Amino acid sequence: MLYAAKEDLLNDIKGIIDIQKDGTVSITNMEALRNKAIDKIVYNAVFNSDNNLKDISRWLIRAASNALGNASSSIQSLYDAMGRREYKGFTVPAINIRGLTYDVARAVFRAAKKNNATAIIFEIARSEIGYTSQRPVEYTTAVLAAAIREGHEGPVFIQGDHFQINLKKYQANKEAELTTVRNLIKEAIDGGFYNIDIDTSTLVDLSKPNLTEQQRLNFEYASELTAYIRSLEPKGITISVGGEIGEVGKKNSTIEELRAFMDGYNKTLKTKGNGLKGISKISIQTGTSHGGVVLPDGTIADVKLDFGTLKTLSNAAKDEYGMSGAVQHGASTLPSDAFGKFPETDTAEVHLATEFQNMVYDNSIFPADFKKEIYELLKEKCRDEWKEGQTEEQFIYKTRKMGFGPFKQKFWDLPENIRGKIGQDLEDKFDFLFKKLNIVNSKEIIKKTIQPVKVELPTPQGL
C-alpha cells in the first residue's frame, strides 16, 4: 500500500487526477478515484515515512475535495441563521473520531447519504490529537478522503474541539500554555479546521465574590483567542468559534453565568479590534461527563441530564446574544430515548465520542488477541492513571482511548471483513442518531446557508 517514490504515486493517479500548472486539480475518472485510488492515497497520507510523499498525498486529497465541492468549510452562516431563528427543530451532531478514522468517517457519510443530511461536524479535541496521534492536517485528510470515497455532495465541517487551556500548565507557566494553545489553533487552521471550540472554562474560579469575577479569566482569554483566530482566517472564511462557561463534569450552568460570561466577552472583544465576529455557540454543563461515570463492573451509570436548563440557556443564547444556541458535551453514552430531546430543547450542537469508541472495542468481531495486546500495554504505560479503589474494568474503560495512538496503523490494517462489520454497526448507529437529532434533509438547508470557499493550498515540493 505504501509508495516507494513520487513517480509511483503519479503513475497511480494518471488518467484519474489531472494536476494543473496553477496548482489546482481536475478529476478525470471519478469512479476510479472512489473505487481504486483513494484508499491507497489516504493510507500514504497517514503512514508513508517519506514526508514529501505524505505531503503530496494529503495535498491531492484536499485539492480533489475542493474540485468536487467537498471543501472543508465553516458552519458559521448556518449558525447565524439559527440565531435569527430562521431554522430550528434540529441539533447538529459533532462526532469525535479517535481511531479507524477513515473507516468511521465513511460510515458517517453513508448514514448521511441515507438521510440526505449534511449538517454534521467531524471534530477532534486537543487531548485526542495527542493520545490518538492524529495531527489536524492528518485528521482533515482522512475525513475528506472518506467524503470522496462515499460520494458525499456538499461542504464538510471539521472542528477543533476543546482547544483548552490546561489549568495546571497555566498555573505553572501561563505564557507557555497560552503559546501552546495559539500554536495549536494556527496548526489547525492551516490544516483545514474552520470551526474551533475555545475552552477557557478551566479558568473559571468559583471562589471569587461574584459571577463576573468568577468568569473573568474565561471571557478575557476567550475573547483574546477569538481575535487571534480572526487574524488567521483564510480569505472569504469566517471561522465558527465556540465558547464554554461550565467545565464538563462539574456543576450545572446557570443563566446568570451565561450572561456574566457573554456580557464580559462581548465587551472585551470590542477592545481587540473593530467589528470582530464573536462566538456562534456556547457550551454549558447540564449533568453529563466525558465518557460517562464508570461503575466497578465497567458499565456506565445512568445520567440525569437537565433538559430544562439546556432549553433555558439555549433560548437565552439565541434571543439575547444571536448565537445558534447551547452546546451539549459528553452525550454519546446517554440512553437512546434521550437524543430526541435535544431538538425539542433547541440545542444547537451535541458532541458525541465515547460510544463510537466502545462500539469498536466491544464489537463481537474485534480480535481478542489484539484487544489483549492493547490492554496489556495500557496496564504498563498508564499505570499512573490507575486510581486507588478502581477496578481493572474501570481502569481499562477510562484508558483504552489511549490505545488508538500506539496501535494506529494496526487498527487501519485490520482485515477488511472486520473493518466492514465495525463500519456497518457504526453506520446503523449514525443513522439512528441522525434521525433522532432530526437532521434528515438538512442537505437542503446547508445548500441555502453555506457557500464553500476553496482555500488555495501550497503545492508540495516536487510538484
HUDA-V31221 format. One record per helix or strand of 2 or more residues. SS is the DSSP state (H for helix, E for strand). FROM is the first residue (numbers start at 1). TO is the last residue. If there is no record, write none. Layout:
ss->SS from->FROM to->TO
ss->SS from->FROM to->TO
//
This chain:
ss->H from->6 to->12
ss->E from->17 to->19
ss->E from->25 to->27
ss->H from->30 to->47
ss->H from->51 to->68
ss->E from->72 to->73
ss->H from->76 to->83
ss->E from->92 to->96
ss->H from->101 to->114
ss->E from->120 to->125
ss->H from->126 to->131
ss->H from->136 to->149
ss->E from->156 to->164
ss->H from->167 to->172
ss->H from->174 to->190
ss->E from->195 to->199
ss->H from->201 to->203
ss->H from->211 to->232
ss->E from->240 to->244
ss->H from->255 to->270
ss->E from->281 to->284
ss->H from->307 to->321
ss->E from->326 to->328
ss->H from->336 to->338
ss->H from->340 to->344
ss->E from->349 to->352
ss->H from->354 to->361
ss->H from->368 to->381
ss->H from->383 to->385
ss->H from->392 to->406
ss->H from->408 to->412
ss->H from->416 to->436
ss->H from->442 to->449
//
